Amino acid sequence: MRVLTPFVLSATLAALSLPTTAQAQGDPGLPNLEQEIARLAELAQGSVGVGAIHLETGRAAFLNRGERFPLASTYKVPIAVQLLTLVDEGKLSLDSMLELRPGDLHPGSGTLTRLLDDPGVILSVRNLLELMLLISDNSATDLCLRTAGGGQAVTQRMRALGIDGISVDRPTVNLIADYLGIADMPPPSEWTTSTFESLYEATTEAQRDSAEAVFDADPRDTATPEGMAQLLARLWHGEILSDSSTALLLDIMRRSTTGANRLKGYLAPGTEVAHKTGTIGGTTNDVGIITLPDDAGHVVTVVFVKESVIEVPEREHVIAHIARAVHDYFVFNPGLD
């Protein structure tokens, strides 16, 4: 899907009378912000979705608000929400210990698979939650997802919250395998650290190209910019988790070590951003909450990029430009008087 030009975007918003228009929010500058976002989005040479919500006033701006985008590792945020919901309900403890079996060491981002060759490692739920969000560890993520009840439980939790725009379906190992065109994945009991590499080497370039096209159109493990923005806004407002779980999740997201050149890229050094990144193929994402200077409040900022034909560092610059545009708009127009 092509990125809307500023003219088409403004016309579409006016025609649909969406609540992001100035008429609905009493902010005549919001259409200008949306036009600037659309202009910057064209630099990604792909499809871009953006959601921005000023948390203290509720004013919002969107681009392609209802379009589905691959979540990649940003789906670790809703997984964390479901996991902490079980903690809040007394069904799980952060101190519960989980053993990593050989079949639990999965490919992709993170540290566990690179460091551990032998079974016998035991980590707490809190340890795994931090590894999942701080360094985007995929092995920790798949253990967290399994402990949270699987993708269906996470998606049902989103629906129970009234958020229809987020779907979580597969462990990272299966998501990556589908993206790469790897078929006939063995059951976890037969998995070894060398299995994935062997299966990948058996695929052809044509199979991988075809699989990538299918992956981009797959509704599984996707979100709309509006859905993800709603989740982050409700998290910050304390509407979906207990006070202690909310504080824990936001604290971990503030300490995330990934994506320094994305939402944070063009913000002043030291700007507080609680966020989570995601990257796979033509997809490059960052979603989070930016703390604005001068008591101007906080702004949820969601930027999804898919089907981009430029390199990841260039996509990161686009995300950084959009985040800076959102940041500056609400700094100079806080609406808190």
Secondary structure as UniProt FT lines:
FT   HELIX           6..16
FT   TURN            19..20
FT   HELIX           22..25
FT   TURN            28..29
FT   HELIX           30..41
FT   HELIX           42..44
FT   STRAND          47..54
FT   TURN            55..57
FT   STRAND          60..63
FT   TURN            65..66
FT   STRAND          69..70
FT   HELIX           72..75
FT   HELIX           76..88
FT   TURN            89..90
FT   TURN            94..95
FT   STRAND          97..100
FT   HELIX           102..104
FT   HELIX           112..115
FT   STRAND          121..124
FT   HELIX           125..134
FT   HELIX           138..147
FT   TURN            148..149
FT   HELIX           151..160
FT   TURN            161..162
FT   HELIX           172..180
FT   HELIX           188..190
FT   TURN            193..194
FT   HELIX           195..201
FT   HELIX           205..217
FT   TURN            220..221
FT   STRAND          222..223
FT   HELIX           225..236
FT   TURN            237..238
FT   HELIX           243..254
FT   TURN            260..266
FT   TURN            269..270
FT   STRAND          273..280
FT   TURN            281..282
FT   STRAND          283..291
FT   TURN            294..295
FT   STRAND          298..306
FT   HELIX           312..332
//
